[in-house]
Amino acid sequence: MGFRLLIVDDSSSMRSIVKRTVQMSGFDVDRFFEAEDGKAALKLLDEEWVDVILSDLNMPVMDGEAFLAALRANPVFSQIPVIVVTTEGREEKLQQLRNLGARDFVKKPFKPEIIRDTLTRALGVESHESDTVVDDDGMDF
C-alpha cells in the first residue's frame, strides 16, 4: 500500500516534474494530489488525508512559509511531514523553515534517488529500492 503525496507549487510544469521524478524514483505512491499554493493545499487537506507534502516556497496567495505556519497551527495537520523543494541554500533561512516545521529539504535541481531518499527519511520508513527506478544517466530535474 502506497503513500498519499501532496505536491504544492504554483507552477503546473514544476508539479508535473516533481510527480514524474517521484514516479521515476520507485517511491511507493498510492495517490498524488496537487495544489497551486498554500491556501489551495489547506482546502484540499480539509477533504483528503495525505501522508507527506512536497512544497515550494515562492508562491502567490499563500507562500510556503505561511503554509508551514498554518499547518503547524492546526492540530489535525501539524504532524504531516513537509519537505520543502527549493533553490534556497542559506542556512539561516533553512533553520527558520525547520523552526516552522519543515522536516527536510530537496534542493533544485534534484534527482529521483534524492527525492526517494528524502521521502523515506521524512516518513521514517525503510527504503526499498525497486527495479522500477529509471536509469536517469544523471539527469537533474
N, C-alpha and C positions, 0 to 999 in steps of 0.2 A: 504494500500500500504506500503510495507516494505522498509527498508533501503538497500543501496548498501554498502557492507563492504569489505575492503581490508585487508588481513592478510599478513604481511611481516615478514618472518622468514626463515633462511637458512635451518632449519630442517623441512623436509616434515612431519615427525611424529608430531612435535610441531604444525605445521599449522593445521593438522588434529585434534589434541586435542583441539586447540583454536576454530576451526569451530564447533566441536561437542559440546563443552561447551556452545558456543553461542546458538546453537540449543536447547540444554537442558534448557537453561535459560528462554526460552519463548520470547526472544527479537525478534522483527519482522524484519527479513531479507528477502529481495526480491531476492538478488543475492550476492553470495560470489565470491571474486576474491582473487588470491594468487600470491605472488612474493617471490623469494628466497633471494632477497637483495634489497637495496635501489635503485640501478641502474635499475633493472628489474621493480621495482614498478613505477619509474618515466616514464619508457617506456609504461607501462600499462596505466598510467594516461593520457598519450597523446592520448589514444584511447578510454578510458572508464571513465565515471564520477563515483566517489564514494562519499558517504555521510560521511564516517568515516573510519579511518585507525587504526588497531591494529598492532603495530610494535615492534619487538625485537630490542635490542641494538647491540649485538655482532654478526656481520655478515661479511663475506668476501666481496670483491669488493667495496661495499659502506655500511658502518655500519649505525646504527640508528641515530647517531648524525649528520653525513654528510647528511643523508636522510632528517632529520628535517630541516637542514640549507638550503638544495636545495629546499624543499617545500616552506619555508618562503621567499626565494628569487624570487619565481615565483608568480606573482600576480594572476594567474588563480588558483593555488593550495594552496595559502597561508592561506585561511580560512577553509580548511578541518580540522576538529578536528582529532588530533593524540593522541592515547592512547598508552603509552609505556608499554609493557609486559616485566617485568624484575625481576631479583633477587636483583637488586641494592637497597640499603636502605640508603646509605649515603645522608644526607640532602643537603650537598653542591653539590653533583652530580645531585640530583633531581632538585635543583634550577637551575643549569646550563641547564638542559634539558627543564625546564619551560621557561627559557630565550630564548631557541631555538624554542619554540613554542609548546612543549608538553602540551596538555590540561589536561591530567590526567595520572595516573599510575595504573597498576594492578600488584601486587606482586605475583610471583610464590612461592608456589603453590596457586592456586585460585579455587574458587567455582563458579558454574553457577550464583548464585544470585549476586556475586561481579561483574562479567562481565556485567550482565544485568544492575545493578545499575550504574556502571561506564559509560556504553554506554548511558544510558538515561540522566545522568547528563551532559556528554560531548556534547550531541546533544541538550540539553535544552528541552527535551520532557518529558511528564508525563510518569511515569512507569505504565504500565498496566500489572500487574502480571496475567499471563494467566494460565489456567488449564493445559497447556502443559508443565509446569515446572516439570521436572523429580525429584522425591524424591531421592536425591543422598546419603542419610544417611551420610552426612558429608564428602563425597568424595572430595578430592582435586585433581586438575589437574595441 
